[in-house]
Amino acid sequence: MTEKEIGVDVEGHKQQQQQFEEHEGQHAVKGEPATPAVLASPKEVRALLRRQDKRIIPLSATIYFLAYLDRSNIGNARVLNANTKNDMMTETHTTDFQFTIALMIFLVGYFLFEVPSNILLKKFRPSRWLAFLMGSWGLITIGLGGVRSYPQITGVRFLLGVFEAGLFPGLVYYLTFWYRTDERSVRVAFILSSATLAGAFGGAIAYGVGNINQVHGLSGWRWLFILEGIPSVLSSLFVWFILPDYPESAAWLSEGEKELAAQRLAIEGAKGSESALTWSDVRETLTDWRLYGHYAIYFAVSLPFSSLSLFTPSIVSGLGYKDLHAQLLTVPPWAIAYVVSILNSWSADHFNARGVHCAGLAAIGAAGFLASALLPPTAYASRYGTLIVGTSGAFACIPPMLGWLTSNMWSTGSIGLAVALNVSIGAGLGQMPGVWIYKTEEAKRGYPTGHGVNAAMLFFVTIGALCLRVFYGRKNKQAVRAAPEGTTPRLYAL
């Protein structure tokens, strides 16, 4: 497709883009249009998006799928082949308390290295940095298959957290180089929801691997780590050569398409040509107090996110299902959560209502966890149903939450820092309590503490998201009133 065919006035656009970039990063752009006029037909824009999606989304989702599989398989290893005393805890002589510490130490590494990793992603290019992280955590996962003691488990899990830390905030940041604000939530959902597929496939894989217990003298849980680490190592080679970095350097886009991509993102996207981070970006991001509202609700949603990823096999076991049967029954909650996440995120972007969608799904998830906490321990079928509702609600509110944050950050450096801080505080600090709330001694009582805490956190997300929605609505009204007559200010996404 040529520049003439795509309808882009290259020189005119460059002047227009320069004008917009002078104002990038301001919280209210008065007298300027909210977004630049796109000098191409809707059909041509859709064609560009399809080309980008085919190159970016499946590969990004696969990367996160493998990362989540390697991160959460320790929950499956904990109970795999427990009936023959060949599970991970028995063979490494690890107590419940020690195992929980090993789970938490992963999050310490995760918390410490998320912000530095996002800075390095911009410095070294997304394809190179993400491939390096992927190959590293794949090798570390394989190494988990050789641990023989609690100190070894703890050390290797810390390293796994270090190298997985940069992936998810890196992918969210990466999308801002390619997509506008109203296009991000659903694409974040496709990537994040691969975690729900990892939860589903993780249970199915563990079920199959459990049947090769003691083959070549290795227990099933050791095979689980080895077989799930190898794909990450091999895939890192493909990521290095295939993942595109930025629209302006994509060889598979024509010059006209590159100009259209740049034009679409002149205001609403990060830019590969800009510096990664300046002290001005740091100061502005750290002193922008509205962002701490986003960090708070992401902290809260991270508890159910982490606890479900690690303890779903144990929760299902507590419902009366044992060993391999329990592994298989972890699949439906994740599979249903995947569909709900995609639909909710599409609707949030389409109606510019991310806050309401986030609050609504969080409330549904909270209701599911609350019901599970209050139901009798022997109401196995009902409690399994509430687990599906809780899982779907908890996971489906996260993509609009992240899309909302990136949509309301307006400079390349500040987007990367804000996303990293958000995920660091949430996925790092926020997930640490999640490893403690499902107590082994409460299995026969149906884990009331775990379900109750998750319900409370999701109700907090509901209230917090609605408060942010009201705040942004008021700020938009103020901006409209202050704008000169005949102009449209840039408004916050809702």
Secondary structure, DSSP 8 states (H G I E B T S, - for coil): --HHHHT--HHHHHHHHHHHHHTTT-S--TTS-SS----S-HHHHHHHHHHHHHHHHHHHHHHHHHHHHHHHHHHHHHHTTGGGT-SHHHHTT--HHHHHHHHHHHHHHHHHHHHHHHHHHHHH-HHHHHHHHHHHHHHHHHHHTT--SHHHHHHHHHHHHHHHTTHHHHHHHHHTTT--GGGHHHHHHHHHTHHHHHHHHHHHHHHHHGGGTTBTTB-HHHHHHHHHHHHHHHHHHHHHHHS---GGG-TTS-HHHHHHHHHHTTTTS--TTS-S--HHHHHHHHT-THHHHHHHHHHHHHHHHHHHHHHHHHHHHTTT--HHHHHHTTHHHHHHHHHHHHHHHHHHHHTT-HHHHHHHHHHHHHHHHHHHHHS-TT-HHHHHHHHHHHHHHHHHTHHHHHHHHHHT--SHHHHHHHHHHHHIIIIIIITTGGGTSS-GGGGGGT-HHHHHHHHHHHHHHHHHHHHHHHHHHHHHHHHHHHS-TT--------
